[in-house]
Amino acid sequence: MAMNLAAKYEKKVDDRFKLKSVTESAVNREYDWTGVDTIKIYSIPTVAMNNYTKTGTSRYGTPAELDNTVQTMLLTRDRSFTFTIDRANTQDTQGVMEAGKALARQIDEVIVPEIDVYRLAAMSAAAITNGHTATAAITASNAYVKLLDAGAALDEDKVPVTGRIAFVTPAYYNFLKQDNTFIKASEIAQNMLINGQVGEVDGVKIVKVPSVYLPASHAFILTHPIATVAAQKLEDTRSMIIHPGSMANS
């Protein structure tokens, strides 16, 4: 005689691992794109110093008209997503297909990582454009020195020391941990913690990210929040509810 054993579906969903945004602390939102897709920002230069002359009509030097330059910032990406959830399917799967939870899952697992990857790629592109790159292989014996070298490059560009952040791969982080000067996360005061921060080296916050977040062959990116503008607009969702009818025959 055959034995038919019972089975059931659990209401709890086995969700995947996810990360909060790791780049939010490394960007600024000082500019507003509301109502436009492009903004223009003035930069005002300075003038050279002169030797003061005690006689004549140009005692402070020959006057120069103060000019300006304009930087144009254009929104270049317009992203979206869509999915459908049948009302009957939501009901008949014990509610696990509920729209609000599906939206939260989409934000956590797709949108947030995409924004992080895009921002890090933009930081990398800017560094390459300005010649701030290094090609030497990272090892346990030079990981700390390479971070110091990157910091020195920022020093030469007069980037503020306070607030610098380094996004590092797990492999680079492992190399860095082998140096006795590395300060572990447990030694950082709670008021210094940011999302994902795992340590600090010479005042630089260390944020470990999956290697796929960084462009290929990158061990780390050292940056400052003043260098990257975060532009997000039209963050909106639309939902359409269709009420189905269903019948069952026995």
MARDOLO-725635 format. One record per residue: residue in one letter; x, y, z of N, C-alpha, C in turn. Coordinates in Angstrom, 3 decimals, decimal comma. Last residue first. Layout:
<sites>
['a' [X Y Z] [X Y Z] [X Y Z]]
...
</sites>
This chain:
<sites>
['s' [-15,311 21,019 -9,424] [-14,921 19,750 -8,793] [-15,808 18,631 -9,307]]
['n' [-13,926 24,079 -10,505] [-14,908 23,003 -10,711] [-14,402 21,745 -10,019]]
['a' [-13,605 27,458 -9,710] [-13,060 26,102 -9,582] [-14,195 25,118 -9,746]]
['m' [-12,682 30,688 -10,823] [-13,704 29,687 -10,583] [-13,026 28,324 -10,473]]
['s' [-11,960 34,158 -10,353] [-11,526 32,780 -10,528] [-12,661 31,845 -10,166]]
['g' [-11,049 37,398 -11,512] [-12,080 36,505 -10,997] [-11,621 35,073 -11,239]]
['p' [-8,737 39,968 -10,514] [-9,169 38,836 -11,330] [-10,351 38,112 -10,700]]
['h' [-8,115 43,281 -10,652] [-8,827 42,322 -9,806] [-9,317 41,157 -10,665]]
['i' [-5,077 44,817 -10,937] [-6,171 44,242 -11,720] [-6,823 43,161 -10,876]]
['i' [-3,293 47,654 -10,234] [-3,953 46,495 -9,625] [-5,109 46,067 -10,516]]
['m' [-0,195 49,027 -10,728] [-1,515 48,838 -11,338] [-2,106 47,551 -10,766]]
['s' [2,079 51,494 -9,600] [1,515 50,150 -9,477] [0,128 50,123 -10,101]]
['r' [5,164 53,148 -9,828] [3,765 53,100 -10,241] [3,281 51,665 -10,119]]
['t' [7,579 55,140 -8,123] [7,041 53,823 -8,486] [5,588 53,981 -8,895]]
['d' [10,518 57,169 -8,333] [9,071 57,004 -8,261] [8,700 55,573 -8,624]]
['e' [12,677 59,514 -8,366] [12,628 58,203 -7,732] [11,163 57,901 -7,440]]
['l' [13,538 61,866 -9,715] [12,413 61,069 -10,194] [12,457 59,644 -9,667]]
['k' [17,121 61,698 -9,192] [15,851 62,408 -9,293] [14,798 61,473 -9,848]]
['q' [20,393 62,121 -8,034] [19,277 61,198 -8,208] [17,985 62,001 -8,232]]
['a' [23,736 62,512 -7,928] [22,545 63,096 -8,555] [21,500 62,011 -8,756]]
['a' [26,417 63,228 -6,036] [25,379 62,210 -6,181] [24,124 62,865 -6,723]]
['v' [29,683 64,065 -6,977] [28,327 64,557 -6,742] [27,335 63,426 -6,975]]
['t' [32,848 63,785 -5,652] [31,796 63,083 -6,384] [30,431 63,595 -5,984]]
['a' [34,629 65,216 -4,055] [34,998 64,957 -5,451] [33,863 64,373 -6,280]]
['i' [33,966 65,408 -1,426] [33,826 66,631 -2,220] [34,052 66,364 -3,705]]
['p' [34,567 62,876 -0,294] [33,194 63,201 -0,671] [33,042 64,460 -1,526]]
['h' [37,444 61,384 -1,786] [36,921 62,307 -0,777] [35,518 62,707 -1,213]]
['t' [39,323 58,275 -2,179] [38,557 59,432 -2,634] [38,166 60,309 -1,457]]
['l' [40,905 55,512 -3,535] [40,957 56,489 -2,448] [40,291 57,774 -2,931]]
['i' [40,255 52,246 -4,264] [40,042 53,608 -4,741] [40,043 54,513 -3,524]]
['f' [42,108 49,178 -4,844] [41,392 50,127 -3,996] [41,215 51,441 -4,742]]
['a' [42,628 47,476 -6,947] [42,749 46,959 -5,582] [42,038 47,878 -4,595]]
['h' [41,417 46,795 -10,148] [41,525 47,788 -9,085] [41,628 47,095 -7,731]]
['s' [40,927 45,000 -12,180] [42,331 45,225 -11,795] [42,510 46,304 -10,736]]
['a' [37,806 46,420 -13,126] [38,783 45,329 -13,224] [40,187 45,826 -12,883]]
['p' [36,170 48,556 -10,696] [36,578 48,200 -12,059] [37,671 47,144 -12,046]]
['l' [34,355 47,150 -7,903] [35,413 47,997 -8,443] [35,725 47,602 -9,883]]
['y' [32,508 45,207 -7,371] [32,073 46,596 -7,278] [33,088 47,542 -7,899]]
['v' [33,794 42,808 -7,372] [33,022 43,129 -8,575] [32,476 44,558 -8,526]]
['s' [34,858 42,630 -4,808] [35,764 43,008 -5,896] [35,002 43,378 -7,163]]
['p' [32,833 44,132 -2,278] [33,110 42,998 -3,172] [33,951 43,458 -4,360]]
['v' [34,619 46,317 -0,008] [33,521 46,068 -0,943] [33,846 44,826 -1,762]]
['k' [35,428 47,981 2,964] [35,634 46,775 2,154] [34,404 46,526 1,295]]
['v' [36,736 51,007 3,670] [35,446 50,370 3,413] [35,687 49,191 2,470]]
['i' [38,503 52,918 5,910] [38,616 51,764 5,020] [37,258 51,091 4,903]]
['k' [39,313 56,294 6,228] [38,339 55,247 6,530] [38,444 54,150 5,475]]
['v' [42,357 57,592 7,176] [41,544 57,215 6,016] [40,604 56,089 6,412]]
['g' [44,031 57,979 9,326] [42,892 58,863 9,190] [41,992 58,566 8,011]]
['d' [45,838 55,824 8,993] [46,300 57,206 8,888] [45,147 58,181 8,642]]
['v' [43,205 53,763 8,466] [44,646 53,832 8,303] [45,037 55,278 8,088]]
['e' [40,631 51,834 9,845] [41,130 53,154 9,527] [42,649 53,109 9,471]]
['g' [37,816 49,624 9,199] [39,058 50,035 9,816] [39,454 51,431 9,404]]
['v' [35,464 49,126 7,968] [36,069 48,020 8,709] [37,373 48,415 9,371]]
['q' [32,322 50,399 7,017] [33,693 50,683 7,425] [34,249 49,560 8,277]]
['g' [29,671 49,986 6,313] [30,682 49,152 5,700] [32,096 49,398 6,180]]
['n' [28,684 53,189 7,077] [28,253 51,928 6,481] [29,424 51,197 5,852]]
['i' [30,906 54,275 9,695] [30,014 54,546 8,576] [29,651 53,201 7,982]]
['l' [32,050 55,344 12,944] [31,624 54,282 12,041] [30,732 54,815 10,931]]
['m' [32,682 57,159 14,804] [33,446 57,243 13,563] [32,975 56,226 12,535]]
['n' [31,338 56,671 17,132] [30,905 57,850 16,370] [31,707 58,044 15,091]]
['q' [32,711 54,484 18,198] [31,430 54,268 17,532] [31,001 55,466 16,689]]
['a' [36,214 54,376 17,506] [35,103 54,886 18,300] [33,810 54,759 17,517]]
['i' [37,874 51,409 16,664] [37,379 52,700 16,216] [36,222 53,122 17,103]]
['e' [38,635 48,877 17,226] [39,381 49,913 17,916] [38,908 51,318 17,526]]
['s' [37,282 47,195 15,605] [36,907 47,174 17,014] [37,594 48,275 17,797]]
['a' [38,591 47,444 13,157] [37,317 48,146 13,354] [36,930 48,215 14,829]]
['k' [42,153 47,940 13,564] [40,958 47,135 13,338] [39,697 47,893 13,728]]
['i' [44,578 49,634 11,905] [43,709 49,732 13,081] [42,427 48,980 12,801]]
['f' [47,854 48,782 10,899] [46,432 48,772 10,584] [45,608 48,777 11,862]]
['t' [50,421 48,425 11,550] [49,900 49,779 11,694] [48,417 49,863 11,393]]
['n' [51,168 45,842 10,947] [50,861 46,148 12,342] [50,289 47,543 12,542]]
['d' [49,734 44,244 8,182] [50,606 45,315 8,645] [50,198 45,720 10,051]]
['q' [47,824 42,527 7,433] [49,080 41,928 7,845] [50,090 42,969 8,321]]
['k' [45,729 43,970 6,426] [45,631 43,498 7,812] [46,933 42,912 8,321]]
['l' [46,409 44,290 3,754] [46,562 45,418 4,659] [46,542 44,978 6,119]]
['f' [45,693 41,825 2,652] [47,089 42,253 2,639] [47,330 43,342 3,685]]
['n' [42,925 41,988 3,068] [43,694 40,923 3,716] [45,178 41,254 3,745]]
['y' [42,317 44,143 1,401] [42,097 44,259 2,842] [42,884 43,193 3,606]]
['y' [42,797 43,002 -1,082] [43,647 44,092 -0,617] [43,525 44,256 0,895]]
['a' [40,708 41,106 -1,068] [42,103 40,670 -1,190] [43,051 41,751 -0,685]]
['p' [38,364 42,688 -0,921] [38,710 41,782 0,178] [40,170 41,335 0,125]]
['t' [39,183 46,058 -2,034] [38,710 44,695 -2,278] [39,044 43,821 -1,075]]
['v' [38,142 49,255 -0,744] [39,163 48,229 -0,982] [38,502 46,876 -1,250]]
['f' [37,931 52,643 -0,725] [37,145 51,441 -1,005] [38,114 50,365 -1,454]]
['a' [38,724 55,074 1,573] [39,297 54,118 0,636] [38,361 52,922 0,504]]
['i' [38,209 58,518 2,147] [37,678 57,158 2,245] [38,348 56,282 1,189]]
['r' [38,677 61,529 4,059] [39,081 60,632 2,970] [38,584 59,205 3,231]]
['g' [38,148 63,199 6,197] [37,031 62,741 5,384] [37,404 61,807 4,251]]
['t' [40,933 65,300 6,258] [39,781 64,791 6,999] [38,665 64,400 6,037]]
['v' [42,474 66,400 4,221] [42,867 65,122 4,833] [41,681 64,493 5,553]]
['p' [41,402 67,836 1,152] [41,358 67,787 2,620] [41,713 66,398 3,154]]
['v' [43,758 68,095 -1,466] [42,500 67,485 -1,025] [42,495 67,437 0,500]]
['k' [45,953 69,139 -2,800] [45,347 69,920 -1,712] [43,977 69,394 -1,303]]
['d' [47,356 67,552 -4,464] [46,218 68,258 -5,054] [45,424 69,054 -4,024]]
['e' [49,135 66,425 -2,683] [49,663 67,343 -3,690] [48,556 68,134 -4,374]]
['d' [47,377 64,726 -1,310] [47,998 65,856 -0,617] [48,494 66,894 -1,613]]
['l' [46,862 62,826 -3,250] [45,778 63,717 -2,852] [46,312 64,931 -2,110]]
['a' [49,394 61,646 -3,242] [48,890 62,258 -4,487] [47,742 63,214 -4,179]]
['a' [49,476 60,629 -0,653] [50,406 61,702 -1,003] [49,959 62,410 -2,283]]
['g' [47,600 58,589 -0,866] [47,327 59,727 0,000] [48,224 60,910 -0,318]]
['a' [49,009 56,866 -2,517] [47,754 57,460 -3,002] [47,379 58,674 -2,167]]
['d' [51,082 56,207 -0,759] [51,385 56,889 -2,024] [50,140 57,575 -2,588]]
['l' [49,658 54,845 1,220] [50,333 56,096 1,557] [50,658 56,898 0,303]]
['l' [48,900 52,644 -0,275] [47,864 53,522 0,248] [48,455 54,869 0,641]]
['k' [51,402 51,547 -0,746] [50,611 52,005 -1,880] [49,473 52,924 -1,427]]
['v' [52,154 50,812 1,857] [52,911 51,853 1,155] [52,108 52,413 -0,009]]
['y' [50,362 48,729 2,350] [50,291 49,945 3,155] [51,004 51,099 2,458]]
['a' [51,172 46,831 0,409] [49,802 47,331 0,439] [49,705 48,652 1,202]]
['n' [53,629 45,572 0,272] [53,545 46,949 -0,223] [52,149 47,567 -0,132]]
['s' [53,516 43,018 1,314] [54,655 43,853 1,702] [54,547 45,299 1,220]]
['a' [51,385 41,750 0,226] [51,354 41,989 1,665] [52,474 42,921 2,102]]
['t' [50,864 43,548 -2,889] [51,252 42,387 -2,096] [51,149 42,745 -0,614]]
['i' [49,771 44,598 -6,033] [49,650 44,771 -4,585] [49,994 43,462 -3,891]]
['a' [51,682 45,629 -8,834] [50,900 44,595 -8,167] [50,913 44,822 -6,656]]
['a' [51,458 48,926 -10,206] [52,235 47,882 -9,530] [51,314 46,899 -8,820]]
['t' [50,062 51,039 -11,267] [49,928 49,742 -11,926] [50,676 48,620 -11,228]]
['a' [48,018 53,764 -10,318] [49,246 52,993 -10,085] [49,027 51,597 -10,646]]
['t' [46,810 57,086 -11,091] [46,689 55,624 -11,068] [48,048 54,999 -10,797]]
['h' [45,963 59,849 -11,907] [46,184 59,355 -10,546] [45,938 57,852 -10,470]]
['g' [45,383 61,217 -14,249] [46,684 60,580 -14,097] [46,995 60,060 -12,719]]
['n' [42,859 62,142 -14,678] [43,803 63,068 -14,049] [45,158 62,437 -13,744]]
['t' [41,621 59,909 -15,732] [41,700 61,129 -16,538] [42,749 62,091 -15,997]]
['i' [41,718 58,206 -13,500] [42,491 57,879 -14,696] [42,677 59,121 -15,560]]
['a' [39,915 59,512 -11,790] [41,309 59,327 -11,380] [42,203 59,046 -12,585]]
['a' [37,564 59,326 -13,280] [38,118 60,644 -12,976] [39,589 60,543 -12,579]]
['a' [37,196 56,552 -13,287] [37,390 57,260 -14,556] [38,011 58,628 -14,328]]
['s' [36,791 56,073 -10,522] [37,937 55,496 -11,224] [38,242 56,254 -12,503]]
['m' [34,367 57,416 -10,121] [35,557 57,829 -9,384] [36,821 57,326 -10,075]]
['a' [32,739 55,871 -11,801] [32,933 57,290 -12,090] [34,163 57,825 -11,366]]
['a' [32,835 53,423 -10,465] [33,370 53,508 -11,828] [33,629 54,957 -12,208]]
['l' [31,517 54,147 -8,136] [32,924 53,752 -8,058] [33,582 53,796 -9,432]]
['r' [28,942 54,652 -9,188] [29,706 55,714 -8,533] [31,196 55,380 -8,482]]
['y' [28,243 52,097 -10,166] [28,329 53,243 -11,073] [29,168 54,360 -10,465]]
['v' [28,190 50,580 -7,816] [29,137 50,228 -8,883] [29,334 51,401 -9,832]]
['d' [26,068 51,896 -6,446] [27,410 51,820 -5,879] [28,455 51,549 -6,958]]
['i' [23,926 51,434 -8,219] [24,359 52,803 -7,932] [25,769 52,807 -7,374]]
['e' [23,768 48,646 -8,066] [24,058 49,289 -9,351] [24,546 50,715 -9,143]]
['p' [23,123 48,181 -5,327] [24,422 47,768 -5,865] [24,766 48,451 -7,188]]
['v' [20,475 49,453 -5,367] [21,565 49,949 -4,524] [22,928 49,479 -5,027]]
['i' [19,057 47,804 -7,283] [19,248 49,238 -7,458] [20,433 49,757 -6,653]]
['v' [19,274 45,040 -6,343] [19,579 45,468 -7,710] [19,946 46,948 -7,786]]
['e' [18,699 44,544 -3,673] [19,551 43,598 -4,390] [19,986 44,073 -5,768]]
['d' [17,091 46,664 -2,681] [18,248 46,179 -1,928] [19,225 45,386 -2,792]]
['i' [15,090 46,994 -4,668] [15,942 48,108 -4,260] [17,226 47,604 -3,619]]
['q' [13,951 44,425 -4,730] [14,524 45,002 -5,945] [15,484 46,146 -5,605]]
['r' [12,968 44,256 -2,117] [13,995 43,303 -2,567] [14,706 43,833 -3,817]]
['a' [11,019 46,208 -2,188] [12,152 46,363 -1,274] [13,306 45,463 -1,678]]
['l' [9,294 44,990 -4,049] [9,926 46,268 -4,358] [11,145 46,491 -3,476]]
['a' [8,474 42,756 -2,602] [9,197 42,559 -3,862] [9,927 43,831 -4,271]]
['k' [7,103 43,963 -0,530] [8,321 43,223 -0,222] [9,148 42,986 -1,479]]
['g' [4,967 45,069 -2,004] [5,858 45,926 -1,228] [7,172 45,243 -0,899]]
['a' [3,670 42,795 -3,138] [4,354 43,781 -3,974] [5,343 44,637 -3,201]]
['e' [4,003 39,380 -2,161] [3,466 40,702 -1,872] [4,323 41,795 -2,514]]
['m' [4,453 36,709 -2,362] [4,707 37,508 -3,561] [4,229 38,952 -3,385]]
['v' [3,599 35,496 -0,078] [5,045 35,719 -0,192] [5,402 36,557 -1,417]]
['g' [0,907 34,866 0,302] [1,319 36,255 0,448] [2,796 36,524 0,260]]
['q' [0,466 32,218 -0,295] [0,454 32,613 1,109] [1,015 34,019 1,325]]
['t' [0,026 31,994 -2,942] [1,372 31,635 -2,452] [1,548 32,140 -1,025]]
['d' [-2,435 32,966 -3,606] [-2,283 31,517 -3,573] [-0,862 31,057 -3,255]]
['q' [-2,168 35,743 -3,623] [-3,037 35,109 -2,639] [-2,719 33,634 -2,483]]
['t' [-0,433 36,053 -5,790] [-0,079 36,573 -4,470] [-0,883 35,873 -3,384]]
['n' [-1,944 34,921 -7,824] [-0,692 34,272 -7,422] [-0,219 34,760 -6,061]]
['a' [-3,992 36,791 -8,002] [-4,309 35,429 -7,564] [-3,051 34,695 -7,114]]
['r' [-2,554 38,974 -8,964] [-3,236 39,054 -7,671] [-3,557 37,663 -7,130]]
['d' [0,654 38,630 -10,362] [-0,772 38,360 -10,484] [-1,413 38,319 -9,097]]
['i' [2,939 40,984 -10,793] [2,582 39,965 -9,810] [1,075 39,774 -9,899]]
['t' [5,523 42,096 -12,980] [4,103 41,895 -12,685] [3,948 40,807 -11,637]]
['f' [7,967 44,732 -13,247] [7,585 43,326 -13,092] [6,092 43,265 -12,792]]
['t' [10,606 46,902 -14,255] [9,184 46,577 -14,200] [9,004 45,084 -13,959]]
['f' [12,786 49,746 -14,035] [12,531 48,304 -13,965] [11,026 48,091 -13,929]]
['s' [15,255 52,149 -15,178] [13,922 51,745 -14,744] [13,869 50,232 -14,596]]
['r' [17,285 55,118 -15,688] [17,112 53,691 -15,451] [15,693 53,383 -14,949]]
['d' [19,192 57,040 -17,341] [17,756 57,085 -17,023] [17,298 55,639 -16,890]]
['r' [22,172 58,928 -17,281] [21,506 57,637 -17,165] [20,053 57,845 -16,750]]
['t' [23,279 61,456 -17,290] [23,514 60,600 -18,454] [22,805 59,257 -18,387]]
['l' [22,999 64,805 -16,579] [22,533 63,481 -16,181] [22,585 62,565 -17,404]]
['l' [25,808 66,909 -16,681] [24,653 66,372 -17,399] [24,284 65,002 -16,855]]
['m' [27,367 69,788 -15,857] [27,060 68,461 -15,325] [25,747 67,987 -15,920]]
['t' [29,929 71,931 -16,821] [28,589 71,433 -17,135] [28,427 70,016 -16,605]]
['q' [31,572 74,699 -15,527] [31,562 73,236 -15,608] [30,126 72,775 -15,828]]
['v' [33,124 77,636 -16,578] [31,853 76,956 -16,324] [32,026 75,462 -16,511]]
['t' [35,152 80,283 -15,239] [34,959 79,116 -16,081] [33,661 78,432 -15,677]]
['n' [35,897 83,825 -15,343] [35,351 82,628 -14,721] [35,331 81,493 -15,732]]
['d' [37,930 86,713 -14,492] [37,049 85,939 -15,365] [36,476 84,743 -14,621]]
['l' [38,678 89,936 -13,649] [38,477 88,616 -13,073] [37,487 87,843 -13,931]]
['e' [40,974 91,852 -15,407] [39,559 91,532 -15,257] [39,403 90,100 -14,741]]
['a' [43,653 93,282 -13,662] [43,229 92,244 -14,600] [41,760 91,935 -14,340]]
['p' [45,662 96,183 -13,267] [44,407 95,465 -12,990] [44,089 94,452 -14,082]]
['t' [49,043 96,064 -12,528] [48,089 96,302 -13,606] [46,815 95,519 -13,346]]
['g' [49,726 97,079 -9,088] [49,929 96,290 -10,292] [48,882 96,617 -11,333]]
['y' [49,244 98,867 -7,155] [48,952 97,474 -6,816] [49,218 96,526 -7,990]]
['r' [49,849 101,272 -8,349] [50,644 100,864 -7,184] [50,417 99,400 -6,800]]
['s' [49,620 102,818 -10,795] [49,298 101,387 -10,678] [50,091 100,776 -9,529]]
['t' [50,563 105,368 -10,809] [49,107 105,180 -10,803] [48,683 103,721 -10,688]]
['g' [53,371 106,239 -8,611] [52,701 105,936 -9,867] [51,216 105,700 -9,693]]
['t' [54,868 104,561 -5,759] [54,647 105,707 -6,629] [53,898 105,271 -7,880]]
['k' [55,239 102,204 -4,417] [54,816 103,367 -3,632] [54,589 104,618 -4,473]]
['t' [54,046 99,053 -5,361] [54,873 100,190 -5,745] [54,347 101,452 -5,069]]
['y' [54,136 95,643 -4,436] [53,511 96,953 -4,269] [54,511 98,057 -4,610]]
['n' [54,368 93,002 -6,634] [55,127 93,809 -5,681] [54,489 95,202 -5,625]]
['n' [51,524 90,752 -6,848] [52,448 91,748 -7,383] [53,291 92,344 -6,260]]
['m' [50,063 87,507 -7,508] [50,504 88,551 -6,590] [51,485 89,486 -7,294]]
['a' [47,487 86,643 -9,889] [48,857 86,566 -9,378] [49,147 87,727 -8,427]]
['v' [44,113 85,709 -8,971] [45,089 86,451 -9,772] [46,453 86,367 -9,103]]
['t' [41,784 82,960 -9,342] [42,462 83,996 -8,569] [43,418 84,734 -9,499]]
['p' [38,528 82,007 -10,745] [39,969 81,881 -10,519] [40,493 82,967 -9,587]]
['i' [35,561 80,384 -10,066] [36,168 81,712 -10,126] [37,663 81,575 -9,831]]
['s' [33,221 78,445 -11,736] [34,448 78,423 -10,957] [35,130 79,770 -11,155]]
['y' [29,743 77,638 -11,903] [30,849 78,575 -12,088] [32,044 78,201 -11,214]]
['i' [27,981 75,084 -13,420] [28,578 75,545 -12,171] [29,760 76,454 -12,488]]
['k' [24,918 74,038 -14,694] [26,204 74,666 -14,980] [26,718 75,305 -13,695]]
['i' [23,046 71,020 -15,234] [23,331 72,218 -14,455] [24,714 72,723 -14,830]]
['t' [20,482 69,162 -16,784] [21,831 69,715 -16,863] [21,943 70,919 -15,939]]
['d' [17,904 68,523 -16,626] [18,813 67,388 -16,724] [20,261 67,840 -16,798]]
['v' [15,473 69,938 -14,292] [16,431 70,026 -15,400] [17,228 68,734 -15,482]]
['g' [13,868 69,615 -12,066] [13,327 70,322 -13,210] [14,244 70,447 -14,393]]
['t' [16,535 69,357 -9,864] [15,079 69,381 -9,958] [14,626 70,213 -11,155]]
['w' [19,188 69,037 -9,304] [18,781 68,851 -10,693] [17,252 68,898 -10,861]]
['d' [21,422 70,668 -7,208] [20,028 70,269 -7,370] [19,666 70,200 -8,850]]
['y' [24,290 69,922 -5,148] [23,658 70,543 -6,305] [22,293 69,905 -6,555]]
['e' [25,352 68,515 -3,050] [25,349 69,971 -2,941] [24,620 70,658 -4,089]]
['r' [25,726 65,907 -2,041] [24,479 66,284 -2,714] [24,312 67,805 -2,660]]
['n' [28,577 63,703 -2,339] [27,893 64,875 -1,800] [26,659 65,173 -2,633]]
['v' [29,998 60,545 -1,223] [29,468 61,463 -2,239] [28,844 62,672 -1,548]]
['a' [30,576 58,629 0,620] [31,685 59,129 -0,192] [31,236 60,074 -1,291]]
['s' [28,441 57,528 1,864] [29,270 58,408 2,682] [30,395 59,051 1,873]]
['e' [27,450 55,838 -0,107] [26,678 57,023 0,268] [27,526 58,013 1,058]]
['t' [28,641 53,465 -0,782] [29,236 54,698 -1,303] [28,546 55,961 -0,832]]
['v' [27,314 51,276 0,082] [28,649 51,464 0,639] [29,257 52,791 0,208]]
['s' [24,020 50,511 0,968] [24,885 51,317 0,117] [26,231 51,531 0,804]]
['k' [23,925 47,128 2,278] [23,464 48,507 2,224] [24,405 49,282 1,307]]
['l' [23,754 44,005 0,575] [24,527 45,030 1,250] [23,772 46,348 1,226]]
['k' [22,475 40,653 0,994] [22,472 41,975 0,373] [23,310 42,919 1,213]]
['f' [21,646 37,241 0,271] [22,417 38,232 1,002] [22,368 39,565 0,255]]
['r' [18,186 36,361 -0,483] [19,616 36,353 -0,743] [20,316 37,377 0,158]]
['d' [15,564 34,737 1,431] [16,134 35,842 0,669] [17,648 35,705 0,539]]
['d' [13,229 32,639 1,579] [14,678 32,478 1,717] [15,362 33,542 0,857]]
['v' [10,296 33,670 3,260] [11,054 33,628 2,012] [12,539 33,495 2,316]]
['k' [7,801 31,991 5,082] [9,050 32,760 5,137] [9,833 32,563 3,842]]
['k' [5,777 30,190 4,742] [5,501 31,588 4,426] [6,763 32,445 4,409]]
['e' [6,490 27,016 3,199] [6,622 27,950 4,299] [6,289 29,370 3,836]]
['y' [4,437 24,494 1,938] [5,260 25,648 1,601] [5,290 26,579 2,808]]
['k' [4,549 20,963 2,671] [3,956 22,297 2,775] [4,957 23,352 2,323]]
['a' [3,470 17,546 2,465] [4,471 18,588 2,234] [3,778 19,935 2,370]]
['a' [2,939 14,154 3,561] [2,505 15,547 3,402] [3,705 16,468 3,149]]
['l' [3,141 11,076 1,745] [3,559 11,956 2,830] [3,197 13,401 2,518]]
['n' [1,470 8,255 1,051] [1,614 9,614 0,543] [1,912 10,554 1,711]]
['m' [2,303 4,986 0,545] [2,187 5,975 1,621] [2,438 7,358 1,017]]
['a' [0,672 2,179 -0,929] [1,518 3,370 -1,046] [1,241 4,327 0,109]]
['m' [0,854 -1,191 0,000] [0,000 0,000 0,000] [0,895 1,248 0,000]]
</sites>
